[in-house]
Amino acid sequence: MAANAISGALRQLFGIRAPAGKYTNLTYTATAIGREEYKNQLGGGRETWDARGRFQLDLLRARGLLPTSTLLDIGCGPLRAGVQFIRYLDAGNYFGFDYNVSFITAAERAVTEHGLSTKQPSLVALSDFEMSGIRRTFDYAIAFSVLNHCSPSQRRLFFSNIGQCLAPGAKLFISHARWLKEADLERAGLVISERFGVHDLDLSEYGWQPPEQRLVCPLYELERRSG
Ligand SMILES: C[S@@+](CC[C@H](N)C(=O)[O-])C[C@H]1O[C@@H](n2cnc3c(N)ncnc32)[C@H](O)[C@@H]1O
């Protein structure tokens, strides 16, 4: 604790920023990406990779996502769910970003390997939730197992900036959200439209064992106020 406080003070003194989170400095060579080693970094690993990705698509479809909808995948990683979203959505309607450059490289490779290039997904490496360059608004957005890996200051940046990417009435899904407080939402013009607990979602069907299911929830559906 004392050591942390000292290193925090030194970082501040010399203007050195702390890593934004668990995945900031994780890098993979092209060979490692080819072997899909990144799959071991996400909860559930290779074994549940497709099922946990499919869960996100099934959830959003159940909440109204259509092929014509536009989707922002926040912290998309190497497209565990992204591949499924891109396949389902009309061309040009998927935008994924992540602060980990290796994950974006892996994501680009996954698009090619799954024969999804014609869907023209946008994949961007982006830090500190600096979303002003996106210059689009979306009907749907999802941050699945992302903000739980972020510091409180990264979350503040997220809620300060996400509003600019959401169309009026857009739905934003946030999982692993035990930390979420209604005060966080005001900054982004968001209200809670649904709160999913463990008993509302069939997580065991998608590869989550009971102890881990409790981490996924609460999962919130938030709505961007119109006007
Ligand atoms: C557990 S993975 C989940 C990836 C993806 N959402 C999924 O469900 O497969 C967490 C992801 O969030 C990304 N991430 C964490 N903090 C981030 C931040 N501040 N900005 C952008 N991406 C972030 C990580 O790089 C990683 O890809």
The ligand as an ORCA input file, in Angstrom:
! r2SCAN-3c Opt
* xyz 0 1
  C     -11.830     -9.734    -21.433
  S     -11.470     -8.931    -22.926
  C     -13.072     -8.904    -23.741
  C     -12.963     -8.696    -25.237
  C     -14.309     -8.682    -25.979
  N     -15.161     -7.622    -25.513
  C     -14.981    -10.034    -25.829
  O     -15.984    -10.151    -25.124
  O     -14.449    -10.974    -26.401
  C     -11.248     -7.231    -22.460
  C     -10.891     -6.353    -23.648
  O     -11.025     -4.985    -23.288
  C      -9.934     -4.278    -23.825
  N      -9.777     -3.048    -23.037
  C      -9.608     -2.962    -21.692
  N      -9.515     -1.662    -21.322
  C      -9.650     -0.928    -22.464
  C      -9.624      0.475    -22.745
  N      -9.433      1.377    -21.783
  N      -9.794      0.888    -24.022
  C      -9.981     -0.032    -25.006
  N      -9.988     -1.371    -24.817
  C      -9.825     -1.816    -23.555
  C      -8.783     -5.261    -23.718
  O      -7.686     -4.951    -24.527
  C      -9.474     -6.550    -24.128
  O      -9.483     -6.740    -25.507
*
